[in-house]
Amino acid sequence: MIIIQLLALINRIVYLYSILLIVYALMSWFPGAYQSKLGQLLGKICEPFLRLFQRLPLQFAGIDFSIMVAIFALNILMRVIDRLAYMFIY
């Protein structure tokens, strides 16, 4: 039971982090948003993880898809962890 509760907590954290990544991406639409207090805070939270994906050639036609790939990778990782945990439990 504790493993299931821990997995539920991790899923919520990943969901929240995904939302933070989306908000960070949307801030690019507003001039000076990254220099605000919220932008700086989100930068400290999101940029270390995003750097892993910004090394890859994920820019097409001037659009950076690294945030979308990062969110996709987080979700795949969570699905793999869930399946492994449920296989271990049952």
Secondary structure as UniProt FT lines:
FT   HELIX           2..26
FT   HELIX           27..29
FT   TURN            31..32
FT   HELIX           33..35
FT   HELIX           37..54
FT   STRAND          59..60
FT   TURN            61..62
FT   STRAND          63..64
FT   HELIX           66..89
//
